[in-house]
Amino acid sequence: MINQSKIYDSCCVLSHDSKLFARILLMQECGVSYNKMCGLEWFDEKDWDRFTDAIELLNSSKLFLGDIPLNVNELDALIKWEIIRGRISSDEVRYQLFVDNLAPLLDAAHLEGRSPSLALSSVLSELKQVAVARRLQVCVAHHAHEANWVEEQSVIARHADAVLTLESRPDRWEFGQEANCTFSMSVNGQVTVEPTSLRIDVPM
């Protein structure tokens, strides 16, 4: 995402924890371990060089990080403010918005008495309206609940232009060779990547 400016004129990431998101971005970009990033281990000289290079790359990119607002109206107001400030052109068609984890927006919808599926449908519909009105390309990361998996998939399919699904197997997360995830992709309802088993390990 640090390199999004090579593809898009600018990119904004709204996360449920923007500080943690930035830390993970830096960790992945510079190759410094999680313990070192959290101050649990000392940096060596090479770590500092890689870290400062990653910071420079992040600061020079058109990547904006922030926390997810409490509702979609506040999100739209935030985008409008960035347009007023000139960080986003009002007629910019190559502006990408990533929303990492819908939980804050869904929690607000639940407080209004909506069911989980209705809350998800409402939030996705409102996000799509913002995307069209502000001429944004919006990418959403949603953490589905296993109990509502099929129902949530149905709701997402009605609203999303493209869906990338990564289903994990928590019982297989220990390091090894066995696949612990299944990845698939569909665009406009058409399957473009059949369910594919793979292994993802996150070093700590």
C-alpha positions as CSV (number, residue, x, y, z in Angstrom):
1,M,0.0,0.0,0.0
2,I,3.0,2.3,0.5
3,N,3.5,2.0,-3.2
4,Q,-0.1,2.8,-4.2
5,S,1.0,6.2,-5.5
6,K,2.7,4.3,-8.4
7,I,-0.8,3.1,-9.5
8,Y,-3.2,5.7,-8.0
9,D,-2.8,9.5,-7.7
10,S,-3.4,9.0,-3.9
11,C,-4.5,6.4,-1.4
12,C,-6.2,6.6,1.9
13,V,-6.4,3.8,4.5
14,L,-9.0,4.0,7.3
15,S,-8.4,1.4,10.0
16,H,-9.9,0.4,13.3
17,D,-6.4,1.0,14.7
18,S,-4.4,3.2,12.4
19,K,-1.3,3.2,14.7
20,L,-1.2,-0.7,14.7
21,F,-1.8,-0.6,10.9
22,A,1.1,1.8,10.3
23,R,3.4,-0.3,12.6
24,I,2.6,-3.5,10.6
25,L,3.1,-1.6,7.3
26,L,6.5,-0.5,8.4
27,M,7.4,-3.9,9.8
28,Q,6.6,-5.5,6.4
29,E,8.3,-2.8,4.4
30,C,11.6,-2.8,6.3
31,G,11.7,-6.4,7.5
32,V,12.2,-5.5,11.2
33,S,10.6,-8.0,13.6
34,Y,7.5,-7.3,15.6
35,N,9.4,-7.4,18.9
36,K,11.8,-4.8,17.7
37,M,9.0,-2.6,16.4
38,C,7.3,-2.8,19.8
39,G,10.5,-1.9,21.7
40,L,10.9,-5.4,23.1
41,E,14.3,-6.0,21.4
42,W,17.1,-3.6,20.4
43,F,17.5,-2.3,16.8
44,D,20.9,-3.0,15.2
45,E,22.6,-0.7,12.7
46,K,21.1,-2.4,9.6
47,D,17.6,-2.3,11.2
48,W,17.9,1.5,11.6
49,D,18.9,1.9,8.0
50,R,16.0,-0.2,6.7
51,F,13.6,1.5,9.1
52,T,14.6,5.1,8.1
53,D,14.3,4.1,4.4
54,A,10.8,2.8,5.0
55,I,9.8,5.9,6.9
56,E,11.1,8.1,4.1
57,L,9.2,6.0,1.5
58,L,6.0,6.3,3.6
59,N,6.3,10.0,4.1
60,S,7.0,10.7,0.4
61,S,4.0,8.6,-0.8
62,K,0.5,9.9,-1.2
63,L,-0.7,7.5,1.4
64,F,-3.0,8.8,4.2
65,L,-3.7,6.8,7.3
66,G,-6.6,7.4,9.8
67,D,-9.0,5.8,12.1
68,I,-12.5,4.7,10.8
69,P,-15.2,7.2,11.8
70,L,-18.2,6.2,13.8
71,N,-20.5,6.2,10.8
72,V,-20.5,6.6,7.0
73,N,-21.7,10.2,7.2
74,E,-18.6,11.1,9.2
75,L,-16.5,9.2,6.7
76,D,-17.9,11.2,3.9
77,A,-17.3,14.4,5.8
78,L,-13.7,13.4,6.3
79,I,-13.2,12.8,2.6
80,K,-14.9,16.1,1.8
81,W,-12.5,17.9,4.2
82,E,-9.5,16.3,2.5
83,I,-10.9,17.6,-0.8
84,I,-11.3,21.2,0.6
85,R,-7.7,21.0,2.0
86,G,-6.6,20.1,-1.5
87,R,-5.0,16.7,-0.6
88,I,-7.6,15.1,-2.8
89,S,-8.8,16.6,-6.1
90,S,-12.6,16.9,-6.3
91,D,-12.5,15.4,-9.8
92,E,-9.8,12.8,-9.1
93,V,-10.9,9.5,-10.5
94,R,-7.8,7.5,-9.4
95,Y,-8.2,8.0,-5.7
96,Q,-8.3,4.7,-3.7
97,L,-9.9,4.3,-0.3
98,F,-9.2,1.2,1.8
99,V,-11.5,0.6,4.8
100,D,-9.8,-2.0,7.0
101,N,-12.4,-3.8,9.2
102,L,-16.0,-2.7,9.1
103,A,-16.5,-3.4,12.8
104,P,-16.7,0.3,14.0
105,L,-19.3,1.1,11.3
106,L,-21.3,-2.1,11.9
107,D,-21.3,-1.5,15.7
108,A,-22.9,1.9,15.1
109,A,-25.5,0.3,12.8
110,H,-26.2,-2.4,15.4
111,L,-26.9,0.3,18.0
112,E,-29.7,1.5,15.8
113,G,-31.4,-1.8,16.3
114,R,-30.5,-3.4,12.9
115,S,-29.9,-7.1,12.5
116,P,-26.3,-8.1,11.6
117,S,-27.2,-8.8,8.0
118,L,-29.2,-5.6,7.7
119,A,-26.4,-3.6,9.3
120,L,-23.9,-5.0,6.8
121,S,-26.2,-4.3,3.9
122,S,-26.8,-0.7,5.1
123,V,-23.1,0.1,5.6
124,L,-22.1,-1.4,2.3
125,S,-24.9,0.5,0.5
126,E,-23.9,3.8,2.1
127,L,-20.2,3.2,1.3
128,K,-21.2,2.6,-2.3
129,Q,-23.1,5.9,-2.4
130,V,-20.1,7.7,-1.0
131,A,-17.8,6.0,-3.6
132,V,-20.1,7.1,-6.5
133,A,-20.6,10.7,-5.2
134,R,-16.9,11.3,-4.4
135,R,-15.6,9.3,-7.4
136,L,-13.6,6.9,-5.3
137,Q,-12.5,3.4,-5.8
138,V,-13.3,1.7,-2.5
139,C,-11.8,-1.5,-1.1
140,V,-13.2,-2.9,2.1
141,A,-11.7,-5.6,4.3
142,H,-14.5,-7.3,6.3
143,H,-13.9,-9.9,9.0
144,A,-16.9,-12.2,8.8
145,H,-18.3,-14.2,11.6
146,E,-18.4,-18.0,11.1
147,A,-22.0,-18.2,12.3
148,N,-23.1,-15.7,9.7
149,W,-20.7,-16.6,6.9
150,V,-23.1,-17.7,4.2
151,E,-25.6,-14.9,5.0
152,E,-22.8,-12.2,5.0
153,Q,-21.4,-13.6,1.7
154,S,-24.8,-13.2,0.1
155,V,-25.1,-9.5,1.3
156,I,-21.6,-8.7,0.1
157,A,-22.2,-10.3,-3.3
158,R,-25.2,-7.9,-3.8
159,H,-23.1,-4.8,-3.2
160,A,-19.5,-5.5,-4.2
161,D,-18.1,-5.3,-7.7
162,A,-15.4,-7.7,-6.8
163,V,-14.9,-10.1,-3.8
164,L,-11.7,-11.5,-2.6
165,T,-12.3,-14.2,0.1
166,L,-9.7,-15.5,2.5
167,E,-11.1,-18.2,4.8
168,S,-8.7,-19.3,7.6
169,R,-8.5,-22.5,9.6
170,P,-7.5,-21.5,13.1
171,D,-6.7,-25.1,14.1
172,R,-3.9,-25.1,11.5
173,W,-2.1,-21.8,12.3
174,E,0.9,-23.4,13.8
175,F,4.0,-23.3,11.6
176,G,4.3,-26.1,9.2
177,Q,3.5,-27.2,5.6
178,E,-0.2,-27.8,5.9
179,A,-2.5,-25.3,4.1
180,N,-4.4,-23.1,6.6
181,C,-6.3,-20.8,4.3
182,T,-8.6,-20.9,1.3
183,F,-8.5,-18.0,-1.2
184,S,-11.1,-17.3,-4.0
185,M,-12.1,-14.3,-6.1
186,S,-15.2,-13.2,-8.1
187,V,-15.8,-10.1,-10.2
188,N,-19.4,-9.0,-10.9
189,G,-20.6,-12.4,-9.7
190,Q,-18.3,-14.4,-12.0
191,V,-15.7,-16.6,-10.3
192,T,-12.2,-15.6,-11.6
193,V,-10.2,-17.6,-9.0
194,E,-11.5,-21.0,-7.9
195,P,-11.1,-21.8,-4.2
196,T,-7.4,-22.4,-3.7
197,S,-5.7,-23.8,-0.6
198,L,-2.5,-22.0,0.6
199,R,-0.5,-21.4,3.7
200,I,0.0,-18.0,5.3
201,D,2.4,-17.6,8.3
202,V,2.9,-14.3,10.1
203,P,6.3,-14.2,11.8
204,M,6.3,-12.6,15.2
